[in-house]
């Protein structure tokens, strides 16, 4: 998931909710350098005694709290609570934004929308007579739903768009189990959903 902040994007994993700390550090180092200040180092942050203790406590409850890449310049993802702590040390503005991200429903709606998509796809697959045409059929269906919701992709959809998308998926799923023609189920499911 892409989280917009200022002119930058901070990535967050849907399933684990872990944030890309590399995105955060890069953004704030650009801001710091433009203001003539020293850069922030996540490596230095991890070496400070109070932060070592905090990370140990997080590990007791959440096991893995830092997911580091294996190669040079790889991204590092961190547990949301660790991300907030780093944000606090970098900037109060970022801390507030991070709290907002933690309490929005974007990840929940995104995951629910993906689950409803899989159910819809299965219900349509069962009804489609020529299974070899399914990939093209489901791709066209997904594109029609995107148009109806004004969604470019799941990554950039807002809560309302994801909720609307899920409604359409659920309507198509129900209609596909009742109607024998999957194309009609899609047409009616999209038309009859208030968006």
C-alpha positions in Angstrom: 0.0 0.0 0.0 1.2 3.5 -0.8 0.8 6.1 1.9 1.1 9.7 0.6 3.0 12.1 2.8 4.0 15.5 1.6 5.4 14.9 -1.9 6.7 11.4 -1.0 5.3 7.9 -0.7 5.8 5.6 2.3 5.0 2.0 1.5 3.1 -0.3 3.9 2.5 -4.0 3.6 -1.2 -5.0 3.6 -1.0 -8.2 5.5 1.6 -7.5 8.1 1.0 -3.7 8.4 4.8 -3.2 8.4 6.0 0.1 7.2 9.0 0.7 4.9 11.4 2.6 7.2 13.7 3.2 4.2 11.0 5.4 2.6 10.7 7.4 5.8 14.4 7.9 6.4 15.0 8.9 2.8 12.2 11.5 2.9 13.4 13.1 6.1 17.0 13.1 5.1 16.1 15.1 2.0 14.3 17.6 4.2 17.1 17.7 6.7 19.8 18.2 4.1 17.9 21.0 2.4 17.8 22.7 5.8 21.5 22.1 6.5 20.9 19.6 9.2 22.6 16.3 9.8 21.0 13.2 8.3 19.0 10.7 10.4 20.4 7.2 10.6 18.1 4.2 11.4 21.3 2.2 12.2 22.3 4.8 14.8 18.7 4.8 16.2 19.0 1.0 16.7 22.2 1.4 18.7 20.9 3.9 21.3 20.4 2.2 24.7 16.7 3.3 25.2 15.9 2.2 21.6 17.6 -1.2 22.1 15.4 -1.8 25.2 12.3 -0.7 23.3 13.0 -3.1 20.4 13.6 -5.9 22.9 10.2 -5.3 24.5 8.5 -5.2 21.1 10.2 -8.5 20.1 8.9 -10.1 23.3 5.3 -9.5 22.1 5.6 -9.4 18.3 8.6 -11.7 17.7 10.0 -10.1 14.5 9.8 -6.3 14.4 12.5 -5.4 11.8 12.5 -7.1 8.4 15.8 -6.2 6.7 16.7 -6.8 3.1 19.8 -8.9 2.5 21.5 -6.7 -0.1 23.0 -3.3 0.0 20.3 -0.6 -0.5 17.6 -3.1 0.3 14.4 -1.8 2.0 13.8 -2.4 5.6 10.3 -2.8 7.0 9.4 -2.3 10.6 6.5 -3.0 13.0 4.0 -0.1 13.1 4.9 0.6 16.8 8.6 0.9 16.0 7.7 3.1 13.0 5.8 5.4 15.3 8.8 5.6 17.7 11.2 6.4 14.8 8.7 9.0 13.5 8.6 10.6 17.0 12.3 11.0 17.0 12.4 12.4 13.5 9.4 14.8 13.5 6.2 15.6 15.4 4.5 16.2 12.0 5.3 12.7 10.9 4.3 11.2 14.2 0.8 12.7 13.8 0.5 11.4 10.2 1.6 8.0 11.3 -1.1 7.9 14.0 -3.6 8.8 11.3 -2.4 5.9 9.1 -2.7 3.5 12.0 -6.3 4.3 12.7 -7.7 4.6 9.2 -9.6 1.6 7.8 -7.7 1.6 4.5 -5.9 -1.7 5.1 -9.0 -3.3 6.4 -11.1 -2.3 3.4 -8.2 -3.3 1.0 -8.0 -6.7 2.5 -11.8 -7.1 2.6 -12.0 -6.0 -1.0 -9.4 -8.6 -2.0 -11.4 -11.4 -0.2 -14.6 -10.3 -1.9 -12.8 -10.3 -5.3 -11.7 -13.9 -4.8 -15.2 -15.0 -3.9 -16.6 -13.2 -6.9 -14.0 -14.7 -9.2 -14.8 -18.2 -8.0 -18.6 -17.7 -8.4 -18.0 -16.5 -12.0 -15.6 -19.3 -12.8 -18.1 -21.9 -11.7 -20.8 -20.4 -14.1 -18.5 -19.8 -17.1 -19.0 -22.6 -19.6 -15.7 -22.1 -21.5 -13.1 -22.1 -18.6 -10.3 -21.2 -21.1 -11.8 -17.8 -21.5 -12.0 -17.1 -17.8 -8.7 -15.0 -17.5 -9.9 -12.5 -20.1 -13.4 -12.5 -18.7 -12.3 -11.8 -15.1 -9.8 -9.1 -16.3 -12.6 -7.3 -18.2 -14.9 -7.6 -15.2 -12.2 -6.1 -12.9 -11.7 -3.2 -15.4 -15.4 -2.5 -15.5 -15.5 -2.4 -11.7 -12.6 -0.1 -11.6 -14.4 2.3 -14.0 -17.5 2.2 -11.9 -15.6 3.1 -8.7 -13.2 5.5 -10.4 -10.3 3.4 -9.1 -7.0 3.2 -10.9 -5.7 0.3 -8.8 -6.0 -1.1 -5.2 -2.8 0.6 -4.2 -4.2 4.1 -4.7 -7.9 3.5 -3.9 -9.4 5.3 -0.9 -11.6 3.8 1.8 -14.8 4.8 0.0 -13.7 3.4 -3.3 -12.6 0.1 -1.7 -15.9 -0.2 0.1 -17.8 0.4 -3.1 -15.7 -2.2 -4.9 -16.5 -4.7 -2.2 -20.2 -4.0 -2.6 -20.0 -4.7 -6.3 -18.1 -7.9 -5.8 -20.6 -9.1 -3.3 -23.5 -8.2 -5.6 -21.9 -10.0 -8.5 -21.2 -13.0 -6.3 -24.8 -13.3 -5.2 -26.1 -12.8 -8.8 -23.7 -15.4 -10.2 -25.1 -18.0 -7.8 -28.6 -17.3 -8.9 -28.2 -16.6 -12.6 -26.7 -19.0 -15.1 -25.2 -16.4 -17.3 -22.1 -14.9 -15.7 -22.0 -11.9 -18.1 -25.5 -11.0 -17.0 -24.5 -11.3 -13.3 -21.6 -8.9 -13.9 -23.7 -6.4 -15.9 -26.5 -6.4 -13.3 -24.1 -6.4 -10.3 -22.3 -3.3 -11.6 -25.4 -1.5 -12.8 -27.5 -2.1 -9.6 -24.7 -1.0 -7.1 -25.1 2.5 -6.0 -21.7 4.2 -6.2 
